[in-house]
Amino acid sequence: MKKILDSKLNTTVANFAVFFTKLHHFHWFVKGPKFFELHKQFEALYEEVNELYDTFAERLITIGGKPASSLKQYLALTTLKESETLEPASMVSEVILDLKQLVKEMKETIELTSELKDDATEDLLISTIQSFEKKIWMFEAYQA
């Protein structure tokens, strides 16, 4: 069961690496009347994801795992898709889909942390889910 948890956390680390890069793409290439809003929101989100990327990798090391640490590994493990979209509405839609995917997978990982009585990892997952669910709500409200 510990190996399954390590695998799921490694997927999360890979997802954060891919999401971080995607958010930079969106931040750099967003254009149009909503530029200032979206540029700022993408930056704030990639900064948060960068912190989580490091935190989850270090947590994995702390519990005896070995986080993925190369682009090749990230692309092999990620469940997210890379993007080259240049349309602001598509960027927002992709952010929402990615956040929902991350939340879904983290909720599945919580089941393992609970069985393993790994409260610290469970707390980390719960706080991340809480943050991401709020962002989903905010980006969906933005789209409305």
C-alpha positions in Angstrom: 0.0 0.0 0.0 2.9 2.4 0.7 4.2 1.9 -2.8 0.8 2.9 -4.2 0.9 6.0 -2.0 4.4 6.9 -3.3 3.2 6.4 -6.9 0.1 8.6 -6.4 2.3 11.3 -4.8 4.7 11.1 -7.6 1.9 11.6 -10.1 0.9 14.7 -8.1 4.5 16.0 -8.2 4.6 15.4 -12.0 1.2 17.1 -12.4 2.4 20.1 -10.5 5.5 20.4 -12.8 3.3 20.2 -15.9 0.6 22.5 -14.5 3.3 25.0 -13.5 4.7 25.1 -17.0 1.2 25.4 -18.6 0.3 28.3 -16.3 3.5 30.1 -17.4 2.5 29.6 -21.0 -0.9 31.1 -20.2 0.6 33.9 -18.2 3.0 34.8 -21.0 0.6 34.5 -24.0 -2.7 35.7 -22.7 -4.0 38.7 -24.7 -7.2 40.8 -25.0 -9.4 42.9 -22.8 -9.0 40.5 -19.8 -5.2 40.5 -20.0 -4.4 42.3 -16.7 -6.9 40.1 -14.7 -5.8 36.8 -16.2 -2.1 37.6 -16.3 -2.2 38.3 -12.6 -4.3 35.2 -11.7 -2.2 32.8 -13.7 0.9 34.2 -12.0 -0.6 33.8 -8.5 -1.7 30.3 -9.3 1.7 29.2 -10.7 3.4 30.6 -7.6 1.1 28.5 -5.4 1.6 25.5 -7.6 5.4 25.9 -7.4 5.3 25.9 -3.6 3.1 22.8 -3.6 5.4 21.1 -6.1 8.3 21.5 -3.7 6.2 20.7 -0.6 4.8 17.4 -2.1 8.2 16.3 -3.3 9.8 17.0 0.1 6.9 15.2 1.8 7.5 12.2 -0.5 11.2 12.1 0.5 10.2 12.5 4.2 8.0 9.4 4.1 10.8 7.4 2.3 9.8 7.9 -1.3 11.7 9.2 -4.2 10.0 12.0 -6.2 10.3 12.2 -9.9 12.7 15.0 -10.8 13.1 15.1 -14.6 11.0 16.3 -17.5 11.0 12.8 -18.9 9.7 11.4 -15.7 7.1 14.2 -15.3 5.7 13.6 -18.8 5.6 9.8 -18.2 3.7 10.2 -15.0 1.4 13.2 -15.5 -2.3 12.9 -16.0 -2.6 16.4 -17.3 -2.2 17.5 -20.9 0.2 20.1 -22.2 -1.3 23.1 -23.9 -0.4 25.6 -26.6 -3.7 27.4 -26.7 -3.6 31.1 -27.2 -7.3 31.8 -26.5 -8.1 33.3 -23.1 -11.4 31.5 -22.7 -9.7 28.1 -23.5 -7.0 28.9 -21.0 -9.5 29.4 -18.2 -11.4 26.3 -19.2 -8.2 24.2 -19.2 -7.2 25.6 -15.8 -10.6 24.6 -14.4 -10.3 21.1 -15.9 -6.8 20.6 -14.5 -7.8 21.8 -11.1 -10.7 19.4 -11.1 -8.4 16.5 -12.2 -5.9 17.4 -9.4 -8.7 17.5 -6.8 -10.2 14.2 -7.9 -6.8 12.5 -7.7 -5.9 14.0 -4.4 -9.2 12.8 -2.9 -8.4 9.3 -4.1 -4.9 9.6 -2.4 -6.6 10.7 0.8 -8.1 7.2 1.0 -4.7 5.7 1.1 -3.2 8.2 3.6 -6.2 7.4 5.9 -5.6 3.7 5.7 -1.8 4.2 6.3 -2.6 6.6 9.2 -0.4 9.2 7.5 -2.1 12.3 9.0 0.5 14.8 7.8 0.2 13.8 4.2 -3.6 13.7 4.6 -3.6 17.2 6.0 -1.4 18.5 3.1 -3.8 16.9 0.6 -6.9 18.4 2.4 -5.5 21.9 2.5 -4.5 21.7 -1.2 -7.9 20.5 -2.2 -9.6 23.3 -0.2 -7.4 25.9 -2.0 -8.0 24.3 -5.5 -11.8 24.0 -4.9 -12.0 27.7 -4.1 -10.0 28.5 -7.3 -12.4 26.3 -9.4 -15.3 28.2 -8.0 -13.6 31.6 -8.8 -12.6 30.6 -12.3 -16.1 29.2 -13.0 -17.6 32.4 -11.7 -15.3 34.3 -14.0 -16.5 32.3 -17.0 -20.2 32.9 -16.2 
